[in-house]
Amino acid sequence: MPAAIKATLDDIIAETGDLEKILPEWEKPAKDFQMPDCFSKVPEEVVKNFPHTKRVGNYLVGKMINKGSFAKVMEGLHIPTGEKVAIKVIDKKKAKQDSYVLKNMKREPRIHQMIKHPNIVQLYETLETENSYYMVVELCLGGDLMDRICDKKKLEEREVRKYIRQITSAVEHLHRHGIVHRDLKIENFLLDENNNIKIVDFGLSNTLKFETLSQELLSTQCGSPAYAAPELLAHKKYGPKVDVWSVGVSMFAMLTGTLPYTVEPFDIKQLQQKMVNGEISPIPHDISSGAVHFMLSLLEADPAKRPSIKEAMEDKWLNEGFFRRPLNAIVYKNRLRPDELNALVLNYMTDNMQFGLSEMINTLINNRPSPITAAYCLLQKKLGRHQKEHKAMK
């Protein structure tokens, strides 16, 4: 970014709130900027050869990746950049059959706009037609964690520690901003191309008032029973610690390839009673005592004795090994500052995609799902890949 822009951008906006004053300087051709080849026009064959059933907005909707009761997740192609995405398609007719789903259908994108974290999937854009509601998110090329566990039977402790660190970091970020996920489970942990966790599916999430986060309680019964905390299954009011329990169940599943509490044939009251009684499935002897102690602390049936996610982050096992900083020392921001935006991408978007700079900056610093956010994030991803390949060639 040109030094003059970087030095003055924040000051101008803070003092005047007038983005137009910076436009002339941004719009001057930057001599030190050379548009990389990856920003050239998307070849026609990329779009033509992408198998799809329909087009919605700037996207081709392709094969199905996953399916739920009210929604399907499809692979998509963003035509302007040629980048692949995931598209969550909610069937409005089916959603209307469930008042809770219908009422909360648009809560998910609102929650996404509130937060930004490297281990939470990024929402790019939302679209709506007469029959469907679409949420366009980043495509996680590493697949889901369930497949990885099934392939390996169980995961090595070192890998589990990495994943649980990433999950607890993301959940603590949510809780700090008054958001309870309520459906944390192995199926909702995806992996990106670098084998890092991305938490998905905020369809059952809810918000608590920040100032009363520790006192305010929720009451809606939701989520998967196998991962649900005993207080939730018992129809008691509950708080953010239900997510802590779900992290414990997920950790057990990673380490053992099984669930900590099961009942055959399934009976929700018996399942809840097993949890309260601590009748946990056998834990293999090759798991370290530190891992077992931490996992069992998360699976404490009494929410009053169960640690908060912030307390859990201080655990010795979670912070030992090859990590440079304690987990609780890392804090993430939900908003980018204007001077943190990629000027190379912004210049390309103003010159080639007919977006106004003022509108782009306002959209991106407010984390709003939109065609601007989609194009910016996908171009940045494309640029990052190009730079990585260029570096490897050198």
Secondary structure, 3 states (H helix, E strand, C coil): CCHHHHHHHHHHHHHHCCHHHHHHHHHCCCCCCCCCHHHCCCCHHHHHCCCCCEEECCEEEEEEEEECCCEEEEEEEECCCCEEEEEEEEEHHHHCCCHHHHHHCCHHHHHHHHCCCCCECCEEEEEECCCEEEEEEECCCCCEHHHHHHHHCCCCHHHHHHHHHHHHHHHHHHHHCCEECCCCCHHHEEECCCCCEEECCCCCCEECCHHHCCCCCECCCCCCHHHCCHHHHCCCCECCHHHHHHHHHHHHHHHHCCCCCCCCCCCHHHHHHHHHHCCCCCCCCCCCHHHHHHHHHHCCCCCCCCCCHHHHCCCHHHHCCCCCCCHHHCCCCCCCCHHHCCHHHHHHHHHHCCCCHHHHHHHHHCCCCCHHHHHHHHHHHHHHHHHHHHHHHC
